[in-house]
Amino acid sequence: MSKEKPEIGDIWENKTKTKKYYVVSLGNNYVYCLVKGAGISTKYYDLFRNYTYLGKSKVSIKELFDVAED
């Protein structure tokens, strides 16, 4: 389950509910996220301590970069 172990596509929110974090990559003890177009990294334990798990995204990262053909 993503709430116990972060996975790509998870959405987390900061405690003040002002920013949502989309997990795009996982590293050794780090989670890499997109936040309103900016990339950030945070440690796994900080994610659990400072953020609330919202669920899985309905969109995959691949779909974000798909381009319609004319």
C-alpha positions as CSV (number, residue, x, y, z in Angstrom):
1,M,0.0,0.0,0.0
2,S,1.3,3.4,-0.9
3,K,0.6,5.0,2.4
4,E,3.2,2.8,4.1
5,K,5.6,2.8,1.3
6,P,5.6,5.7,-1.3
7,E,5.1,4.7,-4.9
8,I,5.3,6.6,-8.2
9,G,2.0,8.3,-8.8
10,D,1.1,8.9,-5.1
11,I,-0.2,12.3,-4.1
12,W,0.7,13.7,-0.7
13,E,-0.3,17.1,0.8
14,N,1.5,19.3,3.3
15,K,0.0,19.8,6.8
16,T,-1.2,23.3,6.0
17,K,-3.0,21.9,2.9
18,T,-1.5,24.5,0.6
19,K,0.6,22.2,-1.7
20,K,0.2,18.8,-3.2
21,Y,3.2,16.6,-4.0
22,Y,3.1,14.1,-6.9
23,V,5.7,11.4,-6.5
24,V,7.6,10.9,-9.8
25,S,10.7,9.0,-8.8
26,L,12.1,7.0,-5.8
27,G,15.7,6.9,-4.7
28,N,17.6,5.5,-1.8
29,N,15.8,6.9,1.2
30,Y,14.5,9.8,-1.0
31,V,11.2,10.5,-2.7
32,Y,11.3,12.9,-5.7
33,C,8.1,14.9,-6.2
34,L,6.6,17.6,-8.5
35,V,5.1,20.5,-6.7
36,K,3.3,23.1,-9.0
37,G,5.8,22.5,-11.7
38,A,8.9,22.6,-9.5
39,G,10.8,19.4,-8.6
40,I,11.8,18.7,-5.0
41,S,13.2,15.8,-3.0
42,T,12.5,14.8,0.5
43,K,13.5,12.0,2.8
44,Y,11.1,9.1,3.2
45,Y,10.6,9.7,6.9
46,D,9.9,13.4,6.3
47,L,7.2,12.4,3.9
48,F,5.4,10.4,6.6
49,R,6.0,13.0,9.3
50,N,5.2,16.2,7.4
51,Y,2.7,15.2,4.8
52,T,-0.7,13.5,4.5
53,Y,-1.3,10.7,2.0
54,L,-4.2,11.5,-0.3
55,G,-4.1,8.6,-2.7
56,K,-3.0,7.6,-6.2
57,S,-3.2,10.0,-9.1
58,K,-5.7,9.4,-11.8
59,V,-3.1,10.4,-14.4
60,S,0.2,8.7,-15.1
61,I,3.4,10.8,-15.5
62,K,3.5,9.5,-19.2
63,E,0.1,11.0,-19.9
64,L,1.2,14.4,-18.6
65,F,3.7,14.7,-21.5
66,D,1.6,13.1,-24.3
67,V,1.0,15.4,-27.2
68,A,-2.0,15.3,-29.5
69,E,-1.2,14.8,-33.2
70,D,-2.8,17.1,-35.8
